[in-house]
């Protein structure tokens, strides 16, 4: 797997926006990726230094639409903390 297969997309929620000032970023990642793979992928893609990575397996929510009901897909998300001397990720600067 290359870096772009590991980091699928940013997970942009209100809670994720609050972490931008502290250099914490949240990404949806591949389900088989571990913390070291995620750290290397973020450092390669965004050219930053990563301090720590926390991962969470998120279960899908139960949804109902009319007579049809089911679950949204499960996914894995990673909270990436950058080091203090590292620059912020440019792609997220205008969002906060």
N, CA, C and O atoms as a printed pandas DataFrame, in Angstrom:
     atom_number atom_name residue_name chain_id  residue_number  x_coord  y_coord  z_coord
0              1         N          UNK        A               1    0.840   -1.193    0.000
1              2        CA          UNK        A               1    0.000    0.000    0.000
2              3         C          UNK        A               1    0.880    1.249    0.000
3              4         O          UNK        A               1    1.845    1.341    0.758
4              5         N          UNK        A               2    0.536    2.201   -0.854
5              6        CA          UNK        A               2    1.272    3.464   -0.811
6              7         C          UNK        A               2    0.540    4.447    0.106
7              8         O          UNK        A               2   -0.528    4.143    0.637
8              9         N          UNK        A               3    1.128    5.617    0.277
9             10        CA          UNK        A               3    0.598    6.594    1.235
10            11         C          UNK        A               3   -0.816    7.051    0.878
11            12         O          UNK        A               3   -1.637    7.294    1.762
12            13         N          UNK        A               4   -1.094    7.166   -0.410
13            14        CA          UNK        A               4   -2.411    7.650   -0.829
14            15         C          UNK        A               4   -3.487    6.574   -0.697
15            16         O          UNK        A               4   -4.675    6.896   -0.722
16            17         N          UNK        A               5   -3.105    5.317   -0.559
17            18        CA          UNK        A               5   -4.073    4.260   -0.277
18            19         C          UNK        A               5   -4.416    4.205    1.211
19            20         O          UNK        A               5   -5.498    3.752    1.584
20            21         N          UNK        A               6   -3.501    4.665    2.054
21            22        CA          UNK        A               6   -3.708    4.622    3.504
22            23         C          UNK        A               6   -4.603    5.765    3.954
23            24         O          UNK        A               6   -5.586    5.538    4.660
24            25         N          UNK        A               7   -4.275    7.000    3.554
25            26        CA          UNK        A               7   -5.067    8.179    3.925
26            27         C          UNK        A               7   -6.162    8.343    2.880
27            28         O          UNK        A               7   -5.881    8.714    1.740
28            29         N          UNK        A               8   -7.402    8.072    3.257
29            30        CA          UNK        A               8   -8.501    8.124    2.300
30            31         C          UNK        A               8   -9.017    9.546    2.096
31            32         O          UNK        A               8   -9.108   10.021    0.964
32            33         N          UNK        A               9   -9.358   10.230    3.203
33            34        CA          UNK        A               9   -9.844   11.603    3.109
34            35         C          UNK        A               9   -9.861   12.216    4.497
35            36         O          UNK        A               9   -9.848   11.486    5.489
36            37         N          UNK        A              10   -9.890   13.546    4.592
37            38        CA          UNK        A              10  -10.010   14.165    5.921
38            39         C          UNK        A              10  -11.415   13.973    6.471
39            40         O          UNK        A              10  -12.392   13.945    5.723
40            41         N          UNK        A              11  -11.501   13.844    7.771
41            42        CA          UNK        A              11  -12.793   13.690    8.450
42            43         C          UNK        A              11  -13.107   15.040    9.086
43            44         O          UNK        A              11  -12.630   15.342   10.180
44            45         N          UNK        A              12  -13.909   15.848    8.398
45            46        CA          UNK        A              12  -14.160   17.228    8.810
46            47         C          UNK        A              12  -15.473   17.323    9.575
47            48         O          UNK        A              12  -16.559   17.267    8.997
48            49         N          UNK        A              13  -15.344   17.467   10.891
49            50        CA          UNK        A              13  -16.481   17.655   11.777
50            51         C          UNK        A              13  -16.181   18.860   12.660
51            52         O          UNK        A              13  -15.079   19.409   12.621
52            53         N          UNK        A              14  -17.165   19.268   13.457
53            54        CA          UNK        A              14  -16.937   20.403   14.354
54            55         C          UNK        A              14  -15.835   20.100   15.348
55            56         O          UNK        A              14  -15.018   20.969   15.652
56            57         N          UNK        A              15  -15.800   18.886   15.856
57            58        CA          UNK        A              15  -14.762   18.500   16.801
58            59         C          UNK        A              15  -13.382   18.489   16.137
59            60         O          UNK        A              15  -12.384   18.837   16.767
60            61         N          UNK        A              16  -13.331   18.088   14.866
61            62        CA          UNK        A              16  -12.063   18.085   14.142
62            63         C          UNK        A              16  -11.569   19.512   13.898
63            64         O          UNK        A              16  -10.367   19.768   13.965
64            65         N          UNK        A              17  -12.482   20.440   13.615
65            66        CA          UNK        A              17  -12.096   21.835   13.403
66            67         C          UNK        A              17  -11.475   22.439   14.657
67            68         O          UNK        A              17  -10.571   23.269   14.556
68            69         N          UNK        A              18  -11.943   22.038   15.832
69            70        CA          UNK        A              18  -11.396   22.565   17.082
70            71         C          UNK        A              18   -9.942   22.160   17.288
71            72         O          UNK        A              18   -9.206   22.858   17.985
72            73         N          UNK        A              19   -9.517   21.058   16.702
73            74        CA          UNK        A              19   -8.150   20.586   16.881
74            75         C          UNK        A              19   -7.137   21.245   15.978
75            76         O          UNK        A              19   -5.936   21.081   16.197
76            77         N          UNK        A              20   -7.571   21.997   14.957
77            78        CA          UNK        A              20   -6.626   22.602   14.022
78            79         C          UNK        A              20   -5.665   23.558   14.718
79            80         O          UNK        A              20   -4.494   23.614   14.343
80            81         N          UNK        A              21   -6.113   24.304   15.709
81            82        CA          UNK        A              21   -5.250   25.254   16.411
82            83         C          UNK        A              21   -4.149   24.526   17.188
83            84         O          UNK        A              21   -3.052   25.059   17.351
84            85         N          UNK        A              22   -4.434   23.323   17.663
85            86        CA          UNK        A              22   -3.460   22.534   18.422
86            87         C          UNK        A              22   -2.683   21.579   17.522
87            88         O          UNK        A              22   -1.976   20.705   18.023
88            89         N          UNK        A              23   -2.801   21.729   16.200
89            90        CA          UNK        A              23   -2.132   20.883   15.212
90            91         C          UNK        A              23   -2.570   19.416   15.321
91            92         O          UNK        A              23   -1.752   18.504   15.204
92            93         N          UNK        A              24   -3.871   19.207   15.546
93            94        CA          UNK        A              24   -4.464   17.875   15.536
94            95         C          UNK        A              24   -5.373   17.782   14.317
95            96         O          UNK        A              24   -6.228   18.638   14.093
96            97         N          UNK        A              25   -5.171   16.724   13.533
97            98        CA          UNK        A              25   -5.933   16.543   12.305
98            99         C          UNK        A              25   -6.533   15.148   12.302
99           100         O          UNK        A              25   -5.915   14.197   12.782
100          101         N          UNK        A              26   -7.750   15.027   11.755
101          102        CA          UNK        A              26   -8.477   13.762   11.758
102          103         C          UNK        A              26   -8.652   13.314   10.304
103          104         O          UNK        A              26   -9.066   14.092    9.444
104          105         N          UNK        A              27   -8.328   12.040   10.050
105          106        CA          UNK        A              27   -8.433   11.471    8.712
106          107         C          UNK        A              27   -9.186   10.155    8.768
107          108         O          UNK        A              27   -9.087    9.412    9.744
108          109         N          UNK        A              28   -9.950    9.867    7.695
109          110        CA          UNK        A              28  -10.458    8.513    7.496
110          111         C          UNK        A              28   -9.328    7.743    6.838
111          112         O          UNK        A              28   -8.736    8.208    5.864
112          113         N          UNK        A              29   -9.030    6.561    7.371
113          114        CA          UNK        A              29   -7.897    5.782    6.873
114          115         C          UNK        A              29   -8.350    4.377    6.500
115          116         O          UNK        A              29   -9.456    3.952    6.834
116          117         N          UNK        A              30   -7.483    3.675    5.809
117          118        CA          UNK        A              30   -7.746    2.290    5.409
118          119         C          UNK        A              30   -7.879    1.425    6.658
119          120         O          UNK        A              30   -7.162    1.625    7.638
120          121         N          UNK        A              31   -8.789    0.472    6.619
121          122        CA          UNK        A              31   -9.079   -0.330    7.823
122          123         C          UNK        A              31   -7.905   -1.205    8.246
123          124         O          UNK        A              31   -7.796   -1.536    9.427
124          125         N          UNK        A              32   -7.029   -1.588    7.331
125          126        CA          UNK        A              32   -5.899   -2.447    7.664
126          127         C          UNK        A              32   -4.649   -1.666    8.060
127          128         O          UNK        A              32   -3.638   -2.273    8.412
128          129         N          UNK        A              33   -4.694   -0.340    8.011
129          130        CA          UNK        A              33   -3.526    0.478    8.321
130          131         C          UNK        A              33   -3.306    0.538    9.830
131          132         O          UNK        A              33   -4.256    0.683   10.599
132          133         N          UNK        A              34   -2.040    0.423   10.246
133          134        CA          UNK        A              34   -1.724    0.575   11.662
134          135         C          UNK        A              34   -1.120    1.960   11.897
135          136         O          UNK        A              34   -0.974    2.746   10.960
136          137         N          UNK        A              35   -0.769    2.254   13.149
137          138        CA          UNK        A              35   -0.333    3.600   13.515
138          139         C          UNK        A              35    0.966    4.008   12.818
139          140         O          UNK        A              35    1.107    5.156   12.397
140          141         N          UNK        A              36    1.908    3.082   12.694
141          142        CA          UNK        A              36    3.173    3.432   12.043
142          143         C          UNK        A              36    2.980    3.699   10.559
143          144         O          UNK        A              36    3.624    4.589   10.004
144          145         N          UNK        A              37    2.096    2.936    9.904
145          146        CA          UNK        A              37    1.808    3.178    8.491
146          147         C          UNK        A              37    1.141    4.540    8.300
147          148         O          UNK        A              37    1.451    5.258    7.349
148          149         N          UNK        A              38    0.230    4.891    9.201
149          150        CA          UNK        A              38   -0.459    6.177    9.107
150          151         C          UNK        A              38    0.522    7.320    9.325
151          152         O          UNK        A              38    0.470    8.325    8.616
152          153         N          UNK        A              39    1.414    7.177   10.296
153          154        CA          UNK        A              39    2.413    8.208   10.574
154          155         C          UNK        A              39    3.304    8.445    9.361
155          156         O          UNK        A              39    3.530    9.595    8.982
156          157         N          UNK        A              40    3.807    7.393    8.750
157          158        CA          UNK        A              40    4.668    7.531    7.576
158          159         C          UNK        A              40    3.908    8.147    6.405
159          160         O          UNK        A              40    4.468    8.952    5.660
160          161         N          UNK        A              41    2.635    7.776    6.235
161          162        CA          UNK        A              41    1.840    8.297    5.125
162          163         C          UNK        A              41    1.594    9.798    5.278
163          164         O          UNK        A              41    1.721   10.544    4.307
164          165         N          UNK        A              42    1.244   10.248    6.483
165          166        CA          UNK        A              42    1.001   11.677    6.706
166          167         C          UNK        A              42    2.291   12.475    6.515
167          168         O          UNK        A              42    2.273   13.551    5.917
168          169         N          UNK        A              43    3.406   11.954    7.019
169          170        CA          UNK        A              43    4.683   12.650    6.844
170          171         C          UNK        A              43    5.081   12.731    5.380
171          172         O          UNK        A              43    5.645   13.736    4.947
172          173         N          UNK        A              44    4.795   11.683    4.613
173          174        CA          UNK        A              44    5.142   11.682    3.192
174          175         C          UNK        A              44    4.253   12.614    2.377
175          176         O          UNK        A              44    4.748   13.358    1.530
176          177         N          UNK        A              45    2.955   12.580    2.624
177          178        CA          UNK        A              45    2.012   13.367    1.817
178          179         C          UNK        A              45    2.108   14.854    2.133
179          180         O          UNK        A              45    2.174   15.673    1.216
180          181         N          UNK        A              46    2.118   15.220    3.421
181          182        CA          UNK        A              46    2.018   16.624    3.810
182          183         C          UNK        A              46    3.350   17.243    4.199
183          184         O          UNK        A              46    3.392   18.439    4.487
184          185         N          UNK        A              47    4.457   16.472    4.220
185          186        CA          UNK        A              47    5.807   16.983    4.542
186          187         C          UNK        A              47    5.841   17.646    5.918
187          188         O          UNK        A              47    6.317   18.773    6.055
188          189         N          UNK        A              48    5.339   16.948    6.937
189          190        CA          UNK        A              48    5.320   17.426    8.320
190          191         C          UNK        A              48    5.903   16.346    9.218
191          192         O          UNK        A              48    6.151   15.229    8.764
192          193         N          UNK        A              49    6.125   16.669   10.497
193          194        CA          UNK        A              49    6.589   15.710   11.486
194          195         C          UNK        A              49    5.435   15.361   12.413
195          196         O          UNK        A              49    4.779   16.248   12.959
196          197         N          UNK        A              50    5.191   14.081   12.589
197          198        CA          UNK        A              50    4.072   13.593   13.403
198          199         C          UNK        A              50    4.580   13.203   14.777
199          200         O          UNK        A              50    5.567   12.478   14.905
200          201         N          UNK        A              51    3.895   13.691   15.808
201          202        CA          UNK        A              51    4.238   13.345   17.190
202          203         C          UNK        A              51    3.564   12.049   17.602
203          204         O          UNK        A              51    4.224   11.147   18.117
204          205         N          UNK        A              52    2.248   11.939   17.381
205          206        CA          UNK        A              52    1.521   10.743   17.789
206          207         C          UNK        A              52    0.326   10.518   16.880
207          208         O          UNK        A              52   -0.147   11.429   16.199
208          209         N          UNK        A              53   -0.153    9.268   16.889
209          210        CA          UNK        A              53   -1.320    8.878   16.106
210          211         C          UNK        A              53   -2.234    8.054   17.016
211          212         O          UNK        A              53   -1.784    7.097   17.646
212          213         N          UNK        A              54   -3.500    8.418   17.083
213          214        CA          UNK        A              54   -4.516    7.646   17.795
214          215         C          UNK        A              54   -5.546    7.178   16.774
215          216         O          UNK        A              54   -5.977    7.955   15.921
216          217         N          UNK        A              55   -5.941    5.913   16.859
217          218        CA          UNK        A              55   -6.899    5.369   15.903
218          219         C          UNK        A              55   -8.164    4.908   16.611
219          220         O          UNK        A              55   -8.137    4.524   17.780
220          221         N          UNK        A              56   -9.282    4.955   15.874
221          222        CA          UNK        A              56  -10.584    4.536   16.384
222          223         C          UNK        A              56  -11.309    3.801   15.267
223          224         O          UNK        A              56  -11.380    4.290   14.139
224          225         N          UNK        A              57  -11.848    2.624   15.580
225          226        CA          UNK        A              57  -12.723    1.922   14.650
226          227         C          UNK        A              57  -14.152    2.376   14.944
227          228         O          UNK        A              57  -14.671    2.138   16.034
228          229         N          UNK        A              58  -14.780    3.027   13.974
229          230        CA          UNK        A              58  -16.110    3.604   14.152
230          231         C          UNK        A              58  -17.144    2.665   13.528
231          232         O          UNK        A              58  -17.057    2.319   12.350
232          233         N          UNK        A              59  -18.111    2.266   14.331
233          234        CA          UNK        A              59  -19.195    1.423   13.826
234          235         C          UNK        A              59  -20.214    2.272   13.092
235          236         O          UNK        A              59  -20.416    3.439   13.428
236          237         N          UNK        A              60  -20.859    1.685   12.084
237          238        CA          UNK        A              60  -21.881    2.378   11.331
238          239         C          UNK        A              60  -23.128    2.612   12.162
239          240         O          UNK        A              60  -23.437    1.837   13.067
240          241         N          UNK        A              61  -23.841    3.680   11.851
241          242        CA          UNK        A              61  -25.063    4.010   12.573
242          243         C          UNK        A              61  -26.264    3.358   11.896
243          244         O          UNK        A              61  -26.262    3.139   10.685
244          245         N          UNK        A              62  -27.276    3.053   12.679
245          246        CA          UNK        A              62  -28.519    2.499   12.154
246          247         C          UNK        A              62  -29.357    3.635   11.596
247          248         O          UNK        A              62  -29.635    4.606   12.300
248          249         N          UNK        A              63  -29.758    3.524   10.347
249          250        CA          UNK        A              63  -30.567    4.552    9.682
250          251         C          UNK        A              63  -31.816    3.923    9.096
251          252         O          UNK        A              63  -31.806    2.762    8.686
252          253         N          UNK        A              64  -32.894    4.698    9.058
253          254        CA          UNK        A              64  -34.145    4.253    8.465
254          255         C          UNK        A              64  -34.620    5.303    7.479
255          256         O          UNK        A              64  -34.629    6.497    7.779
256          257         N          UNK        A              65  -35.019    4.840    6.288
257          258        CA          UNK        A              65  -35.593    5.730    5.298
258          259         C          UNK        A              65  -36.817    5.029    4.713
259          260         O          UNK        A              65  -36.700    4.111    3.901
260          261         N          UNK        A              66  -37.987    5.481    5.144
261          262        CA          UNK        A              66  -39.217    4.815    4.730
262          263         C          UNK        A              66  -39.299    3.432    5.347
263          264         O          UNK        A              66  -39.143    3.272    6.558
264          265         N          UNK        A              67  -39.546    2.424    4.503
265          266        CA          UNK        A              67  -39.598    1.052    5.007
266          267         C          UNK        A              67  -38.226    0.389    5.018
267          268         O          UNK        A              67  -38.064   -0.695    5.578
268          269         N          UNK        A              68  -37.250    1.027    4.410
269          270        CA          UNK        A              68  -35.909    0.450    4.314
270          271         C          UNK        A              68  -35.077    0.894    5.507
271          272         O          UNK        A              68  -35.084    2.068    5.877
272          273         N          UNK        A              69  -34.363   -0.045    6.104
273          274        CA          UNK        A              69  -33.480    0.298    7.209
274          275         C          UNK        A              69  -32.172   -0.461    7.040
275          276         O          UNK        A              69  -32.124   -1.512    6.401
276          277         N          UNK        A              70  -31.124    0.083    7.617
277          278        CA          UNK        A              70  -29.823   -0.563    7.526
278          279         C          UNK        A              70  -28.780    0.254    8.255
279          280         O          UNK        A              70  -29.098    1.213    8.959
280          281         N          UNK        A              71  -27.546   -0.133    8.080
281          282        CA          UNK        A              71  -26.427    0.516    8.756
282          283         C          UNK        A              71  -25.560    1.256    7.746
283          284         O          UNK        A              71  -25.385    0.801    6.615
284          285         N          UNK        A              72  -25.021    2.393    8.157
285          286        CA          UNK        A              72  -24.018    3.079    7.351
286          287         C          UNK        A              72  -22.716    2.287    7.464
287          288         O          UNK        A              72  -22.565    1.497    8.396
288          289         N          UNK        A              73  -21.779    2.477    6.545
289          290        CA          UNK        A              73  -20.551    1.674    6.576
290          291         C          UNK        A              73  -19.676    1.970    7.802
291          292         O          UNK        A              73  -19.626    3.101    8.283
292          293         N          UNK        A              74  -18.987    0.930    8.296
293          294        CA          UNK        A              74  -17.980    1.104    9.334
294          295         C          UNK        A              74  -16.747    1.735    8.699
295          296         O          UNK        A              74  -16.501    1.572    7.504
296          297         N          UNK        A              75  -15.969    2.460    9.514
297          298        CA          UNK        A              75  -14.721    3.032    9.006
298          299         C          UNK        A              75  -13.743    3.199   10.146
299          300         O          UNK        A              75  -14.101    3.078   11.318
300          301         N          UNK        A              76  -12.504    3.480    9.785
301          302        CA          UNK        A              76  -11.454    3.702   10.767
302          303         C          UNK        A              76  -10.993    5.137   10.614
303          304         O          UNK        A              76  -10.787    5.615    9.498
304          305         N          UNK        A              77  -10.829    5.830   11.745
305          306        CA          UNK        A              77  -10.329    7.194   11.683
306          307         C          UNK        A              77   -9.092    7.317   12.553
307          308         O          UNK        A              77   -8.911    6.586   13.527
308          309         N          UNK        A              78   -8.244    8.268   12.170
309          310        CA          UNK        A              78   -6.987    8.491   12.881
310          311         C          UNK        A              78   -6.878    9.957   13.264
311          312         O          UNK        A              78   -7.111   10.840   12.439
312          313         N          UNK        A              79   -6.521   10.213   14.522
313          314        CA          UNK        A              79   -6.259   11.565   15.007
314          315         C          UNK        A              79   -4.745   11.721   15.049
315          316         O          UNK        A              79   -4.060   11.030   15.803
316          317         N          UNK        A              80   -4.228   12.636   14.229
317          318        CA          UNK        A              80   -2.789   12.813   14.076
318          319         C          UNK        A              80   -2.371   14.105   14.770
319          320         O          UNK        A              80   -2.891   15.175   14.457
320          321         N          UNK        A              81   -1.433   14.008   15.711
321          322        CA          UNK        A              81   -0.890   15.169   16.433
322          323         C          UNK        A              81    0.486   15.473   15.860
323          324         O          UNK        A              81    1.358   14.605   15.836
324          325         N          UNK        A              82    0.682   16.710   15.398
325          326        CA          UNK        A              82    1.976   17.121   14.864
326          327         C          UNK        A              82    2.872   17.626   15.985
327          328         O          UNK        A              82    2.388   17.991   17.057
328          329         N          UNK        A              83    4.179   17.647   15.739
329          330        CA          UNK        A              83    5.119   18.162   16.732
330          331         C          UNK        A              83    5.000   19.678   16.819
331          332         O          UNK        A              83    4.443   20.317   15.926
332          333         N          UNK        A              84    5.524   20.248   17.893
333          334        CA          UNK        A              84    5.430   21.698   18.108
334          335         C          UNK        A              84    6.226   22.474   17.065
335          336         O          UNK        A              84    5.794   23.543   16.634
336          337         N          UNK        A              85    7.389   21.952   16.650
337          338        CA          UNK        A              85    8.214   22.683   15.678
338          339         C          UNK        A              85    7.778   22.443   14.237
339          340         O          UNK        A              85    8.273   23.115   13.332
340          341         N          UNK        A              86    6.876   21.514   14.004
341          342        CA          UNK        A              86    6.393   21.233   12.661
342          343         C          UNK        A              86    5.429   22.325   12.198
343          344         O          UNK        A              86    4.695   22.904   12.999
344          345         N          UNK        A              87    5.444   22.590   10.911
345          346        CA          UNK        A              87    4.508   23.564   10.345
346          347         C          UNK        A              87    3.121   22.941   10.261
347          348         O          UNK        A              87    2.984   21.721   10.172
348          349         N          UNK        A              88    2.096   23.783   10.291
349          350        CA          UNK        A              88    0.722   23.292   10.159
350          351         C          UNK        A              88    0.496   22.827    8.719
351          352         O          UNK        A              88    1.215   23.242    7.809
352          353         N          UNK        A              89   -0.485   21.980    8.518
353          354        CA          UNK        A              89   -0.796   21.488    7.179
354          355         C          UNK        A              89   -1.511   22.604    6.422
355          356         O          UNK        A              89   -2.547   23.101    6.863
356          357         N          UNK        A              90   -0.948   22.990    5.284
357          358        CA          UNK        A              90   -1.457   24.145    4.523
358          359         C          UNK        A              90   -2.884   23.936    4.037
359          360         O          UNK        A              90   -3.662   24.889    3.983
360          361         N          UNK        A              91   -3.238   22.717    3.685
361          362        CA          UNK        A              91   -4.560   22.452    3.142
362          363         C          UNK        A              91   -5.691   22.718    4.129
363          364         O          UNK        A              91   -6.837   22.897    3.717
364          365         N          UNK        A              92   -5.387   22.747    5.416
365          366        CA          UNK        A              92   -6.394   22.955    6.452
366          367         C          UNK        A              92   -6.391   24.378    7.018
367          368         O          UNK        A              92   -7.231   24.690    7.862
368          369         N          UNK        A              93   -5.482   25.246    6.586
369          370        CA          UNK        A              93   -5.335   26.566    7.199
370          371         C          UNK        A              93   -6.562   27.442    7.022
371          372         O          UNK        A              93   -6.945   28.125    7.972
372          373         N          UNK        A              94   -7.188   27.461    5.877
373          374        CA          UNK        A              94   -8.316   28.328    5.645
374          375         C          UNK        A              94   -9.630   27.816    6.218
375          376         O          UNK        A              94  -10.635   28.526    6.172
376          377         N          UNK        A              95   -9.643   26.616    6.749
377          378        CA          UNK        A              95  -10.885   26.023    7.231
378          379         C          UNK        A              95  -11.237   26.418    8.647
379          380         O          UNK        A              95  -12.415   26.431    9.007
380          381         N          UNK        A              96  -10.236   26.745    9.469
381          382        CA          UNK        A              96  -10.532   27.018   10.882
382          383         C          UNK        A              96  -10.994   28.439   11.109
383          384         O          UNK        A              96  -11.280   28.821   12.243
